[in-house]
Amino acid sequence: MTGLILWIPRLRKSNLYVILRDLHPVIGAYLSLFLFLIAFTGLFFAIGLVTGNLTMDVFRALPSELVENATPISVDAAIAKAQTNFWGGPQISVSLPDGDTGSYRILEFDMEQVTRASAYDINQYTGEVLQISRFSDCPEMLQARILAYAIHTGLIFGTPTKIIALLTCLGTILFTITGVWMWLKRRPKNKSGVPSGQLRGPTGTGLKLLIIFTGLIMPVPGISILLVIGIE
């Protein structure tokens, strides 16, 4: 509070460049925490692409025993059978039976309470509840991916985290644009303005290792860094 009191009078006398120069490091430091969280949780989806069907078996409903000349129950009837076990989640999704021996899979969930998600396998002929799967029954990797999705999209705690995610995205876009503008405004005429010299000492070594590690776990930024190095 006292810092703001001291800074606001200077704000009135400063031009846009000075204001942005003051805001960039402070707000950027806070934004980086949320950006790291968004980037880290996004890695769980990349892992899924690399490992293929690592968790797909969990999404397959138990098979229904084939009954000759039997008529499959309707979707509404399957939901009604599952509803006797519902805990009150605001959202459901229904997967239809895959073939004559498939079953209905009904997922009950709330993205603000992802650890309460439940899946119900319903026999497509008899309406019997074949299996109830809770969040705790899922493999640890799948639990991590479900949590990561809720965090990554800002859904984990509802409106407050949605607002934080929105501000983080808007702030990142704004700071990227204004950062380039500030650099263009300050760079020497007819020069690139790229800082000269190399990183030295313990701090420089640690920063290099961090850049290498980041490039390994996130290939796209890694390739971008290599391109910049190649251009320079």
C-alpha positions, 0 to 999 in steps of 0.5 A: 500500500505504501509503495503504491502511495509513493509510486502514484505521484510519479505515475502522473508525471511519467510518460507511457514508456516509463509506466510500462518499464515500471510495470513490466518486471513487477506484474511480469514476475507474478504472471510468470508463476501462473504461466509456469503452472499453465505450461507445466499442466499442459505437458500432461497432454503431450505425455498422452500423445507420446505414450498413446493409449496409456489410459484408454483402457480406463475409458472402455466400459465393461462388456454387456452379455449378448442376449438373443432377440433382446432390444437394447434399452434407450439412452434415457433408460440407461441414465435413469438406471445410473441416476440411482447412484448419482452424487449430484454432479451438475454435468453428465456425458454418455458414451453409447455401446460399441457394438452388440456387446458394448455397454453404456458408459455414463460419466458424472462430473463437476470440473470444480470438483474433479476428484468426485467424478464417477463413471457408470457402466450400464448393460445395454440390454438389462439396464444392470449397473455393471460397474461404478468407477470413482476418481480414486479407482483411476490410475495415478497418471489418469488422475494427474491428467484430469487434475491437470486439465482442470488447472490448465483451463482455469476450471479447478475452482470455478469463476475465481480461477477462470478470471485468473486464467483470463487475466494471465492470458490477456496480460501475456499478450499485452506484455508481449506487444508492449515489450516489443514496442519498448524495445523498438523505442529504445534500440539504437538507430540502425542496430538490432539492440540485442545485448552483447556479451555472454552469461558468466558466473554461477548465475549464468551457468544456472540460467543456461541449465534452466534454458536447456532443461526447459527446451528438453521438456518443452520441444517447441520453446527449445526449437525456438531458442535454437532458431534465435541462436542460429539467427544471432 
